Amino acid sequence: MAWKLTRRDVLGAGALGTAAVGLGTLARSKPGRGRTVTLVEESGVPESRQFAAALIDSGFAGEVIRIDQSLNGLLHELEATTGTIIGMTSDPAAMIAGQLLGERGAHSRHFWQHHYTNGRWRHRIEGGARLIGNTTHAWPVAIAHQLQSAIGNRSPQVSNACTSGACALLASSPGMLVSWVYEFEGHQS
């Protein structure tokens, strides 16, 4: 596998790293007392692993559910979850999680879409899109920090669309991802 990095990619990663360090100081706050945060990682999707690693490294996620391509473990694992459930997964996994959690009484807080088209990732998110639009390979980290910030903010946010810098789609990526958050009443952040 040959890596083809340009100066712009390196500078973009540096800018993202600097921004993530700044966001990381905010993001490192532990979830509120009594709040459970469960993270769903789709192990076969590199962007999902990168997203999950950012939330785990910041100490935000209490429990991690790792699912494979078959999605077999998803139904069983989500049956006993409470509190806040976060994921960046392929669309089928997000849809299944949403149906199961909705039937159990959870409410959707965020549902952000990420499509790969013409050599770039296109994002439909809430809140500020500038940081995400400037990223290339590390956009899942920016999404993790943006989502973490949005969970703590209860004010209504405006929907935005942005496009990441040019980047290659990794072979194991589905090319359509969803970042999502569900919460059960009484366990809100």
Backbone torsions as a table, in degrees:
resi	resn	phi	psi	omega
1	MET	NA	118.4	-178.1
2	ALA	-96.4	129.7	177.1
3	TRP	-92.1	132.4	179.3
4	LYS	-120.5	96.5	-178.4
5	LEU	-106.9	137.3	175.2
6	THR	-105.2	168.6	178.6
7	ARG	-59.3	-38.3	-179.7
8	ARG	-62.7	-39.8	178.0
9	ASP	-61.9	-44.3	-179.1
10	VAL	-65.5	-44.5	178.8
11	LEU	-66.0	-38.7	177.7
12	GLY	-63.1	-41.8	178.1
13	ALA	-65.4	-37.7	178.0
14	GLY	-65.0	-42.9	178.7
15	ALA	-65.5	-40.6	178.2
16	LEU	-64.7	-42.7	179.3
17	GLY	-59.8	-42.9	178.5
18	THR	-63.4	-45.4	179.3
19	ALA	-64.7	-41.3	-179.0
20	ALA	-65.2	-35.2	176.2
21	VAL	-63.2	-43.2	177.7
22	GLY	-63.7	-44.1	177.6
23	LEU	-69.2	-33.0	-178.2
24	GLY	-60.5	-33.3	178.9
25	THR	-66.9	-34.1	175.0
26	LEU	-75.8	-38.8	-173.4
27	ALA	-73.6	-20.3	-176.1
28	ARG	-73.2	-6.2	177.0
29	SER	-64.2	138.6	-178.2
30	LYS	-72.6	152.1	175.2
31	PRO	-57.2	153.3	-178.0
32	GLY	-57.8	157.0	-179.6
33	ARG	-57.8	132.3	178.5
34	GLY	83.0	-2.5	-179.1
35	ARG	-95.9	132.2	177.3
36	THR	-106.0	128.0	176.7
37	VAL	-115.7	118.7	178.3
38	THR	-110.2	132.3	-178.1
39	LEU	-110.0	133.3	176.3
40	VAL	-105.9	121.2	178.9
41	GLU	-115.1	127.8	174.3
42	GLU	-92.3	100.1	-168.7
43	SER	-59.5	-28.4	-179.5
44	GLY	-81.0	-2.5	-177.4
45	VAL	-111.3	113.5	-175.9
46	PRO	-58.3	-36.5	-179.8
47	GLU	-67.3	-36.1	177.8
48	SER	-66.3	-41.0	177.5
49	ARG	-63.9	-40.9	179.9
50	GLN	-65.5	-43.3	177.2
51	PHE	-60.0	-48.7	-179.1
52	ALA	-62.7	-43.0	-179.7
53	ALA	-59.7	-39.3	179.5
54	ALA	-63.8	-40.9	179.7
55	LEU	-74.0	-34.7	177.4
56	ILE	-68.8	-44.9	-179.3
57	ASP	-62.1	-31.0	179.7
58	SER	-82.5	-4.8	179.2
59	GLY	77.8	17.0	-175.5
60	PHE	-81.8	-36.4	-176.4
61	ALA	-90.1	132.1	178.0
62	GLY	-87.9	-38.7	-178.8
63	GLU	-133.1	146.3	179.2
64	VAL	-122.2	127.9	173.8
65	ILE	-105.7	118.1	179.3
66	ARG	-104.5	124.6	-179.9
67	ILE	-117.1	154.1	179.0
68	ASP	-102.1	-171.9	-177.2
69	GLN	-62.9	-28.0	-178.6
70	SER	-74.1	-17.0	-178.2
71	LEU	61.8	12.4	-177.0
72	ASN	-57.2	-42.7	-175.6
73	GLY	-74.4	-13.9	-173.3
74	LEU	-61.6	-49.2	-177.5
75	LEU	-61.8	-47.2	-178.3
76	HIS	-65.2	-45.9	-175.7
77	GLU	-67.2	-37.8	-177.0
78	LEU	-77.7	-12.8	-177.6
79	GLU	-63.4	-28.5	-175.7
80	ALA	-107.7	7.1	-176.9
81	THR	-79.1	150.9	173.6
82	THR	-139.6	177.1	177.8
83	GLY	78.6	-133.4	-177.6
84	THR	-108.1	131.4	179.1
85	ILE	-120.2	127.4	-174.9
86	ILE	-124.7	145.4	174.8
87	GLY	-159.6	154.7	164.3
88	MET	-125.8	106.6	-173.3
89	THR	-136.8	174.9	172.1
90	SER	-66.5	162.2	-177.2
91	ASP	-58.9	-43.0	179.4
92	PRO	-61.2	-40.3	179.8
93	ALA	-65.7	-40.4	179.0
94	ALA	-64.5	-40.8	180.0
95	MET	-64.7	-45.1	179.8
96	ILE	-64.0	-46.0	179.3
97	ALA	-60.5	-43.9	-179.7
98	GLY	-61.3	-43.0	179.3
99	GLN	-65.2	-46.4	-178.7
100	LEU	-64.3	-47.8	-178.5
101	LEU	-67.4	-37.3	177.4
102	GLY	-63.6	-41.2	177.5
103	GLU	-64.0	-29.5	179.5
104	ARG	-85.8	-2.1	175.5
105	GLY	103.3	6.4	177.9
106	ALA	-77.9	152.7	178.7
107	HIS	-111.7	139.3	178.1
108	SER	-75.3	126.9	176.0
109	ARG	-99.1	-40.0	-177.7
110	HIS	-144.7	145.0	176.9
111	PHE	-148.2	93.5	-174.7
112	TRP	-106.4	135.5	-176.8
113	GLN	-105.5	145.0	179.8
114	HIS	-135.1	115.1	-178.6
115	HIS	-116.2	139.2	175.1
116	TYR	-98.4	119.0	179.7
117	THR	-146.3	138.6	175.2
118	ASN	52.0	41.3	175.6
119	GLY	77.1	11.6	-179.0
120	ARG	-140.2	154.3	172.9
121	TRP	-91.5	133.3	176.1
122	ARG	-111.3	132.8	-173.3
123	HIS	-119.8	136.9	169.7
124	ARG	-116.9	106.7	-174.4
125	ILE	-132.7	176.6	172.4
126	GLU	-109.0	147.5	178.5
127	GLY	92.2	-162.9	-177.1
128	GLY	-72.6	130.3	-176.7
129	ALA	-106.6	-3.5	-173.1
130	ARG	-59.7	-48.6	-178.4
131	LEU	-61.7	-41.6	-178.2
132	ILE	-69.0	-38.3	-179.3
133	GLY	-65.5	-22.2	-179.2
134	ASN	-91.7	-1.2	-176.0
135	THR	-93.2	162.1	174.4
136	THR	-119.7	-89.5	-174.8
137	HIS	-78.1	-24.3	-173.7
138	ALA	-100.3	23.0	-179.0
139	TRP	-61.1	-31.1	177.8
140	PRO	-61.7	-30.2	177.1
141	VAL	-67.5	-43.5	178.0
142	ALA	-62.6	-39.9	177.7
143	ILE	-63.3	-42.2	179.8
144	ALA	-59.6	-45.1	180.0
145	HIS	-69.5	-38.2	177.9
146	GLN	-63.7	-43.6	-179.7
147	LEU	-66.7	-41.2	178.9
148	GLN	-60.5	-42.8	177.6
149	SER	-66.2	-41.4	-178.6
150	ALA	-66.2	-31.5	-179.8
151	ILE	-63.8	-37.2	-180.0
152	GLY	-79.1	-13.1	-177.0
153	ASN	-100.4	117.8	-177.7
154	ARG	-92.3	-6.3	-178.9
155	SER	-76.3	151.3	179.6
156	PRO	-64.2	141.2	-179.0
157	GLN	-117.9	150.7	-178.7
158	VAL	-84.6	140.1	178.5
159	SER	-76.5	136.1	-179.8
160	ASN	-126.6	158.1	170.6
161	ALA	-126.1	138.5	177.6
162	CYS	-148.1	168.8	-178.3
163	THR	-128.4	129.4	175.8
164	SER	-71.5	162.4	174.0
165	GLY	-61.5	167.0	-178.1
166	ALA	-60.1	134.3	176.7
167	CYS	-157.2	153.5	-179.8
168	ALA	-82.4	145.9	175.7
169	LEU	-82.8	125.1	178.3
170	LEU	-69.7	147.9	-173.8
171	ALA	-57.1	-34.7	-176.9
172	SER	-91.1	4.3	178.6
173	SER	-85.5	138.5	-179.9
174	PRO	-75.4	-16.2	179.3
175	GLY	82.3	-4.5	173.5
176	MET	-141.7	112.3	-178.2
177	LEU	-124.7	159.2	177.1
178	VAL	-133.0	131.3	169.9
179	SER	-98.3	131.2	-174.7
180	TRP	-144.6	154.2	177.4
181	VAL	-138.6	129.6	173.0
182	TYR	-123.1	145.6	178.0
183	GLU	-133.9	144.8	173.3
184	PHE	-93.7	141.9	178.8
185	GLU	-55.4	142.6	179.4
186	GLY	83.9	-9.7	178.9
187	HIS	-120.6	17.7	-175.4
188	GLN	-69.7	152.6	179.0
189	SER	-73.7	NA	NA
